Amino acid sequence: MTSRPGNVAEVERLRKLYEDELEAILQDGVDAGLFRLDDTKVTPLAIIAMLTGISIRYQADGRLSLNRIETLYVGMVRRLVGL
């Protein structure tokens, strides 16, 4: 394994931890019959991408209020997990 500059290796390690944790939560929901996922590996990545994307794109003076964005995102994630 090659060494990574700065904190890249640590960031990658932490990212893997939260990706794995979300995947496990979703898999538990599938196993309990609560969630229906198209793919247990892709769905958590889609959810994470949505959440990181909005943190970059959100503008307080934008078209949608923070509350409206929250409502939209909750609905989208619920649909992603089959609720």
C-alpha positions in Angstrom: 0.0 0.0 0.0 1.3 3.4 -0.9 1.3 6.2 1.6 -1.3 9.0 1.1 -0.5 12.7 1.6 -2.0 14.5 4.5 -5.1 13.2 6.0 -6.4 11.4 2.9 -6.0 7.9 4.3 -7.8 8.9 7.5 -10.6 10.6 5.6 -11.0 7.5 3.5 -11.1 5.3 6.6 -13.7 7.4 8.2 -15.8 7.5 5.0 -15.7 3.7 4.8 -16.9 3.5 8.4 -20.0 5.7 7.9 -20.7 4.0 4.5 -20.6 0.6 6.2 -22.7 1.8 9.1 -25.4 3.1 6.9 -25.3 -0.1 4.8 -25.7 -2.2 7.9 -28.7 0.0 9.1 -30.4 -0.4 5.8 -29.7 -4.1 5.7 -31.1 -4.5 9.2 -34.3 -2.8 7.9 -34.5 -5.1 4.9 -34.0 -8.2 7.2 -36.7 -6.9 9.5 -39.1 -6.5 6.5 -39.2 -2.7 7.0 -37.3 -1.6 3.9 -37.3 -2.7 0.3 -34.1 -1.7 -1.5 -33.2 -2.0 -5.1 -29.6 -2.7 -4.1 -28.1 -2.7 -0.6 -24.7 -1.5 -1.8 -25.9 1.3 -4.1 -28.7 2.8 -1.9 -26.5 3.9 0.9 -24.1 5.6 -1.5 -27.1 7.4 -3.2 -28.3 8.6 0.2 -24.8 9.8 1.2 -24.4 11.5 -2.2 -27.7 13.4 -1.8 -26.7 14.6 1.7 -23.2 15.7 0.8 -24.5 17.3 -2.4 -27.0 19.5 -0.7 -24.4 20.7 1.8 -22.4 22.1 -1.1 -25.3 23.5 -3.2 -27.6 24.9 -0.5 -28.1 28.7 -0.5 -30.0 30.4 2.2 -31.4 32.9 -0.3 -32.2 30.2 -2.8 -35.5 29.2 -4.3 -36.4 26.7 -1.6 -36.4 27.1 2.2 -34.3 24.8 4.3 -37.5 23.3 5.7 -38.8 22.6 2.2 -35.5 21.0 1.2 -35.6 18.8 4.3 -39.2 17.7 3.5 -38.2 16.9 -0.1 -35.1 14.9 1.0 -37.0 12.9 3.6 -39.5 12.0 1.0 -36.9 10.9 -1.5 -35.0 8.8 1.0 -38.2 7.2 2.2 -38.9 6.2 -1.4 -35.4 4.9 -1.8 -35.9 2.5 1.0 -39.4 1.5 -0.1 -41.5 3.5 2.5 
